[in-house]
Amino acid sequence: MDSRKIKIVNGRIITPYRIINGGTVLTEGNRILAVAEDDIPVSGAVEIDAKGQYISPGFIDIHVHGGGDADFMDGDAASFLQVAETHIRYGTTAMTPTSLSSDTDSLRRTISTYEAAHPLNRKGSEFLGVHLEGPYFAMNQRGAQDPRYIRNPDPAEYASVLADTTSVVRWSAAPELPGALVFGDYLRQRGILPAVAHTDAIYEEMLEAWEHGYSHATHLYSAMSGVTRRNAFRYAGVIESAFLLDDMTVEIIADGVHLPPALLKLVYKFKGPEKTALITDAMRAAGMPPGESILGSRENGLKVIIEDEVAKLPDRTQFAGSVATADRLVRNMVKLADVPMADAVRMMTATPAAIMKVSGRKGSLATGKDADIVLFDEDVRIDTVIRGGEILHRAANARSVLRLPSQV
């Protein structure tokens, strides 16, 4: 069915700054050949009539742990591929596989498994590199991360983990821990993004962290400090710091559960679409029915319960992870937070691309960029997903019309 040349017409083309009605997107090979406001005559192309639906850049999920009953900590390439092939169905054309706090050997195994799976991944969301979430966290803010593995940054350990790989593109840590600022410098020197996460830092510590490369806040509001009181004095926390530091980027789990509509609106108001990325933070139960599941690896992960569209600890005292997919995030920003569609899409495309420094080839529909494209309707129900110029998913009830070259 797929052709190396695809022409998409009769849709609403979403750019970071406007929506083009009735234009044309033309791809050739794995690149976008042209984006135009009118028709582009071309022969020998598969033509997709969008039937008035949105034509969007592919979604980019920069924080995801699993999906389709697989997790990146499972330790095998098949699990990596299963996650990627699950999320492609929901519009995610690129992702950064994310780990959980674990021992050193498990971190190394996750990286080596990623490197084995990467060249095999032809049917799922493209891998953009590994995001290590932990284990250098504040114990008080560990959330559902396993306390057995929470520890302070160890130069010998992280140097060893990173010694023989260039696959790690981001590492989330608590910047107030002993050695965390040196760790930030080390990451920055290697071109790895240091991110603030699972932290009790106050504003003064955040200013120092910023100077040492911590320019991004991992799942804002989740497992991080707000205003705290020490004796009679109040101190701004990480949340307030993220708002005060204008250039700090943030990411939010916009599943409608981790953050209620009021907080989604607040983040949008303060940080705007250019500094806010939407993330699923999804665990293995994403794309699966409610019931029991496991957070982390099958071997030594944490049992959880999926209900109310979120993962919970067995005693239901707190959330244990998200089961969101990218389409749900965009839908919620529009429906729950009253965000314009173009801005909601930008937070799932152009902004995460900029954060991960891949905006030169991803995140927007522009000539020369990767042919990663999603078609969806007004309710963000996914119709068609194209990754690298290949149609990898068509919904069973797709509204768009696909015509082969002989039918055009």
N, C-alpha and C positions, 0 to 999 in steps of 0.2 A: 504493500500500500504506500509506503513512504517513498518520496522522491528526494533527490538532492536539490530540488528547486520547489519552493512552496510560495503561493500567492494567497494572501488573506485579504478579503474585501468585505465591504458592507458591515463594518463594525465601528465601535467607538474606541479609538486608539488612545491609550493612556500614556502620556509623557509625564515627567516630573512636575511640569508646570501648567499643563492644559490637557484637554481631551479633544482629539481630532475626530469629527464625525464623518463617517463615510469614506475614509481614506483607504490607503493600501499599504500593507507590509509585505515586502518581498524578500525571501531568503534564498541563498544559494550555498550549497555545501553546509558548513556549520556556522555561517555568518549571515548577518542581516545585510542584504544588498541595497535596500532602499526603504524609506518611509515617506509616503507622499499624501497630500491632501486630496488627490484625485486618483483616477485609474492609471495603472502602469501596464501598458500592453506588453505581453510576454507570451512566448510559446513554450510548450513542453513542461509546464509546471503543474503540480497538483494545486488545485484551487479550493480554498475553504471559504464558503460564504458564511460569515459570522452571524447573519440574521439579526443584526442590531445589537449583538452582545458586546461586552468589553473585550478589547485586545490589549493584554497587559504584558509587561516583562515577566519572566519567570520569577516565582517567589524564591527568596534566599533566606534560609533558616540558619542563623549563626549560633544556635544553642539547642541541640537536640540529642537525646540519649538513646532513643529507640522507637519502635513501632512495629506493628504486625507481629507481635509476640516475639520480638528479637531485641537485643540490647547490644550496644557496642562493647560492653564489658564481657560478653559471652565468650570471647576469645577465639572465634573462628570467622573466617571470611564469609561464610554463608550467612551469618547473622548480619554482617555489615550490608551485604547485598539485599537481604530481606527488608531491612530498615529503609534503604534507599528506594526500593521498589514499592514499598508501602506509601511513602510520602510523595512520590511522583504523582500518584493518583489525586492528590489534593493540591496540586499546583506548585509544589516545591521542586524547582529544577536544580538547586544547588544548596549544599548544607555543610556545616562543620561538625563532624561527629564528635561527641562530647563524652568525657569519662566521668567517673565518680571517684571520691577519695578511696584510696586503696594502698596496698603495699607497693614497694618499688618494682618488684617483678611484674605485678599486674599492669602497672603503668607502661613498662617496656613492652609487655605482651600486646597491650591495646595498640600501641604505635606500630609494632611489627605486623600485627594483623591488618591494620589499616593499609599498610604499604603492600601487603599481599592482595587485599581486596580491591584497591584502587584501580589497577589496570583491568580488572574483570567487570567493573561496574559500567555496563553499557545500557541497561534498561531502567536504571533508577536515577535519583537525584545525584548530580555530580558532587564529588567530594572536594572540598576546598582546603582541607588540612584538618589537623586534630586540635580540639580545644580540651585542654586538661583543666577540669574543675576540681580543685583541691590537690593534695590533702592539706595545704597550708591555710587553715581556717581557725577562727575563734571558736572554741568549744561551745561557748554560750549561744552561738549563732549557727550551729552545725545543721539545723533543720533535720532533714531525713538522712543526712550523710552519716555513715557509720562512725561512731565515736572511737572505735578501735584504731582507726587510721588517721585521725586528726593529729597534726603535729606542726611544729615550727619549720620554716624553711631551712633546709640543710644543703649548704653549697656542694658538698660531695655528692649528695643524692641527685640534685637537679642537674648538676654538670654531667653526671653519669647518664641520666635519662636522655639528655639532649646531645650527648657526645656524637652519636653516629646517625643522626637523623636531621632532616630539614622539614619534616612533615608537621611539626607542631607550629601552629600559627597564633595561638592564644593560650594564656595560662591565667586562671582566676585564683586570687589569693586575698587574704586579709592583710592590708598594708600596715597595720599597727603592730604586727607580731615582730619579735626580735629577728633581725636579718631580712625582713621583707623589703626594705628599701634597696639594699644591695641586690636582692633578688630581682627587683624591678629594673635596676640598671643592667643586670646581666641579660634579662630577656630583651630589653630594648636594643642592646648591642647586637643581638642575634636576629633582630627584625621580628621578634615575637611580641604580640600585644599583651601587656600586663593589664589585667582587669580586676576591679575591686569586687569582692564577693564574700558572703558569710562572715561579716565583719562587725566589730563593735567600735570602729574608729570614730573619733570626733572630728570636728571641722579642722582644727589645727593640725591633726595628723593627716587629714585628707589633703591639705595644702602641701605638706611634705611629700605625700604619695604622688601628687600631680607632678611635682618637680622630678620625680624618679620614674616617670613613664606611665603611671596608672591613669589612663585617660578615658577609661570606659567603666561603667557600672553594670555589673551582671545582675540580671533580674531585679530591677529597682523595686524597693519595698519588701522584697522577700529575703529573709535572713540577713538583715542589716539594721544598723542603729538609726533611730530617729532622735528627737530631742531627749536627752537624758539629764538626770540630776545627780550631782555629786556634792554631798553636804547641802548647802543652801543655794548652790549655783547651778544654773542650767547651761548645757552645752549642745550646740548643733551637732547632729549626727551625719551619717553618710547620705541619707535622703536629702537633707537640707543642703549639704555640700554639693550634691549633684545639681541642684537647682541654682546654687550660687555661682558655681564654676561654669560660665557660659559655654565654654568649648568642650566640656565633658559630654561624651555621648552616653546614652543609656539604652537599656533594652527592657521590655516589659512583657510579661506573660499575659496577653490580652484574651485569656480564655473566658473572661466574665466571672470567674470564680476566685482566682488568686487576687485579682484587683476588681473591686466593684466599679460600676460606671463612673461614679464621682471621681475616683482616683485616675481612671483612664483619661477623663476630661482634664484633670489637673496636670498630669504629665504632658499632655498635648499642649495645654495652655502655656506651661513654663518652658518646655524644651522644644516644642514644635516638631514637625515631621522631618526636618533636616538633621535633628540630633537624637531622634527616637527610633529604635528598631523594634519590630515585633518579633518575638521568639515563641516557639512552641514549648521549649524545655520538656519535650515529650519523652515519656518512658515507654517501655515495651507494649503497654496496653493501648497506645494510640492506634486507632483503626480497628480495635477489637471490642467485643461486647462487654458490658459490666460484669463484675464478679471478682474473684481473687486473681492476683498477679504478683509479680516479683519486681522490686526496684533493684537494678543492678544485675549482676551476673546470675545465671541459674545456679552456679556452684555455691556461692556464699552471699547472695543478695537478700534483701529484706522483703518479707511478705507484706503485701498491701491489699487494700480493698478498693475497687473501682466503683464508685457510686456518685450520683449528682454531678456527673461529667468531670470528675477529678479523682486522683489517687489519694487515699487516706491511710494513715497508720491503722493497724488492726483495732486499736482502742479508740480510733476516731478523734484523737486529741489534736491532730494537726494534719495538714496536707502533706503528702509524700511524693508529689510530682504531678505533672500535667499529662493529660491525654489528648491535648489539643492538636489540631492540624492547621496548616497555614491558612486555608480558606476560612476557617472559623475565626481566626484572629482578625482578618480583614473585615469580615462580616460584622464582628462585634464592634470594631472601631467605628464603623458606619452606623450601625443600628443602635448601639448602646452609648457611644460617646459623641454621636452627632458630627463625626469627622467627614469632610468631603471625600468621595471615593478616590480622587487623585492623590490626596494626602495619605489616606489609609494604605493605598498601594505603594506609595513612595516609602513608607515605613517598613514595607515587606520586600522592597526591591532596591532602590537607589541608595537608601541610607545604610542598610546592612552591607551593601557592596562597598560603600565608601569606608565604613568602619574596618572591614577586612582587606581594604586596599586592592580590590579587584574591580573597581568602577571603570577602569580603562577598557574592560571587556564585558562587564555584566551590569545589571541593575536598571537599564533603560533601553528603550527601543530606538536605536540609532545606527546609522550606517557603519558597518565594520565591526559591530559588537556581536557577541555570541547569539546565535538564533535560539534563544530560550524564551518561549512565548506561552502564555496561558489565555484561553478563552473562557469567560464565565458570564453568567447573567446578572441581573440586578440584585439577586440575593446571594451572589458569590458562590453559586453552584457550578462546579467545574465541568466544563464541556470538553475541552481539548487541551492537551499538554504537549508542547514541543520542546525538546532539549537538543541543542546542538544541531538543529535542522532536521531532527528525526521525530516523527509523531510517535510518542511513547504511550499515550493514553487517550482514549476516546470514551466518554461516558456512554453507558448502555442506552440512555435516553437523550443523546446529544441532539441539541437543537440546530447546530450548524450543519451545513450541507457540504460534503466532501466530494469533489469531482476529480477523477483521474484525467491526465492529459488528453486521452481519447474522447473524453466527455465534455471538454471545455470548448 
